């Protein structure tokens, strides 16, 4: 049975979540918040949402806040989701970088890792001499839980059902015995990726060299327009001239002020 959350308690949670993560919850999400957090209240032995809110705001590590966000947000992702982005990377971006043989990419909301590993597969398969390239992918998320899963690189076999069998064989190791229905990404992929907890609401990101590409897909749908605008313009600063931003198929920069040029649907370029 779910705990009841009052309108006042919901407003407290909504404000906290917005200020710390940028996620904007409308009034219709009150029931969802109560439903998804009730189990956590029972686990902690708490009787009201006010008690839980007090615990959240007293935790300097923000570990419980991150856990709470995991419960109310949807971490849905797939390998090769929105495949046109990876086609664009292989066919348009990589040929432009063949001289320098160096690429820097940020998967800014990597969830359980399918996106950065797909980027790594695209790089490896799209290059005739991948060993000669300097490829680095920063994969970040607010959630330490999904980052731990991503860094482990272990997936149920059903997660790759839509991926060509040859691609799976090239990039994954199949488990044995009790793990026979699981796959682990091979070291040549994981070597390209650094996983790190980052909050997109931070004013500065720990990124030193300009990026060629930023993936921020199906995240901004949770943000209001002012938050989207601030984030998009922060991304612009971290891209090198000619660098590209990829957003989700259900997202658009049409209503926010920015300096990007539209290259294709959901693909934007910083002016060279």
N, C-alpha and C positions, 0 to 999 in steps of 0.2 A: 504493500500500500504506500502511495506517495505522500510525502509531507505537504502541507499547505504552505504556499508562499504568498504573503500579503503584497499588495501593490507597492507599499513603501519599501519592503524588503527587495522586491524585484528592481525597483529604481536604484537601490544601493548597488546591487549586483551589476545592473546595466551600466551605471556610471563607472564602476571599478573596471569592468571588462573593457569599456571603451577607452578609458584613460591609459590602461596598461597595454592593450593589444591592438587598439584601433577597430575592433569588431563592434559593429553597431547593431544592437538588438531592438527590434520594434516591439510595440505592445503585444502583438500576437505571439511573441516568443515566451510569454510569461509561463504558460503551461509546459512548454518544452523544457525550460530551465528547471522547473519544479520536478518534472518527471525524471530528467537525466541526473539530477543531483541528489535525489532522495536516497538512493542506494548508498552514496558516499556519506550522507549524514548518519545512516544506520551503522556503517562500518566504523565511524568515528565515535559512536555513542552519543551523538548530539540530538537535541530534541526540536530545535528551531533553526530556520535559515539565518536568523540574527546571530545565533551562536556560531554558525559556520562562517558568516561574514567576518565576525570578530577574529576568528582563528586565521582567516585568510590575510587580513590586514596586519596581523601581529607577526607573520612569518617573514623574516628578512630575506630568507633564501628564495622565496617565491616558488618553492617546490609544490606546495599545495595549490597555489594559483595555477601553475602550469597543468597540474593534474585536473583541476576543475575545468580549464579550457579544453583539455582532451575530451572531457565528458560531454561538453555542450557543442563542440564543433565536429564537423564531418571530415575525416581524413581519407577522402576517396581519391584513389589514383590508380593508374594502370601503366604497364609497360607500353611504350609507343602510343600513348594517348595523344590525340590530335596530331596524327602522323605528318601532316603537311609541314609542321614546324621542323621536323627532323629531315624531311626531304629538302627544305630550304637550307638548313645547315650544311647538308652534304653537297648539294648542287650549286649553291650560291656563295656561301661563306668560305668553305674550305678552299676552293680554287683561288680566292683572293689572298689567301694567307700562305700559299705554297712557297713563296720566296723566303719568308721569315721562319716558317715551320714552328710557329708558336701561337697558342690560343689560350685565352683565359675566359672562363664561363662561370656565372653564378646561378645556381638553382636556388632561388631565394625562399621557397616554401616547399622543401623537398619531401615532406611527409615521411613515408616509410621507405623512400629511396628509389622508387621505380623511375622517376624522372631523371635524376643524375646518372643512374646506370644506363638508361636508354641513351642519354647524351654520350656517355662513354662508348657504348656499342656503336653509335653512329660515327663517332670519330675514328674508332679502330677499324671499322669496315669501310669507311669512306676514304681512308688514306692508303696509298700504295706502300708507304714506308712508315708505319706508325711509330716504330722504334726510333726514328730519326726526328720525331716531333717532340716539342715541349708542350704537353697538354695538361692543364690543371683546371679542375672543376671544384669550386666551393659550393657545398651543399648545406644549406642552413634551414633551421626551423625553430619555432618558439618552444616546441614540445621536446623535452628530453626523452620521453617515452618513444616517440616515433623515430627520433634520431638514433636511439640505441638499436632499434630494429633495422634501420637503414644501414648503419655501420656494420652490423652482423652480416648483412647481405644474404640471408637465408629466407627462402620463400617456398610456400606450398606449390607443388607442381601445377596446380590448377591456375595459378596466377600468370602463367606463361602460355596458356592455351591458345591465345590469339597470335603468338609469336611464331614465325616460321621455324620448323624443326632444326634446320641447319644453323640458324642463328642461336637457338638454345644450346645446341651441341658445342658451338664455338665459344660460348661465353659463360656457360654454367657447368658445374660439377653436380652429378646426381648422387644423392645419398645412398647409403646401403643399410641393410637390416631395418631397424626401427625407423630410420630416416629415409627409406627408399622413395617416399612420396614428397621429398623435399629437394630443393636445388640451392646451390650456393654459387654466388658469382665468382668467376675466376680472378686470380690476382692481377692480371693485366688490366682489368676494369677498376678494381678497388684502388690500385696504385695511382690512378688519376685523380681520385676524389678525396677531399678533406671535408669531414662532417663537423659542423660547429653550431652551437646554439646562438641564434641572433634574433633580436626583436626588431621587426621592420619599423617600429615606432621610434627607435633610437635616432637621435639627430645625426650621429656619425657612425659609420660602419668601419670595422677594422680591415679595410681593403686598401692596400698600398698602391698597386699598379692598376692602370686603367683597364677596364674589361672590354672584351670583344662582344660578349653576349650576356644578357640577363634574362632568365626565365622567371616570370612571376605570373603563373597561370591559375585561374579560378580561385584567386585569393581576394582580389579587390571587390568581388561581388559582396563580400562581408563588410566592406567599408563604406562610409558615407562619402559624398563628393569631395568635401574639403580634405578628408584623409587621403583619398585617392590622389588628389592633386599634389599634396605634399610629397607623397611617396613617389609618384611618377617623376617629379622634378628632382628628388634625391637620386633616383636611378640615373637620370640624365647626367648628373655630375660624375658618377662613377664609371660611365662608359667612355671609351676613347672615341674621338671623332670617327664617324662611320660605323660605330658600334650599334647593335640592335637590341631592342626590347621585345620579348615575346609575351603576350598576355593570352588569357583564355578565350575560347570561342564564344563564350557568353558575355564577354566584357568588351568595352569600347572606351577610347579616350575622347570621344566626341564632345563630351560635356565638361571636360576639364581643360584648363589652360596649360599648355606645355609647348616645348620647342621642337618636338620630334616631327619628322616627316613620315607619312604613312607609306610603307613599301608594298604591303599586301594586307589583306584582312588579318588583324591581330598581330601584325609585325610592324614595328616602328623603328626608325633609324635616327641616330644623332647626326646632325649636320657635319659633313666632312670639312 
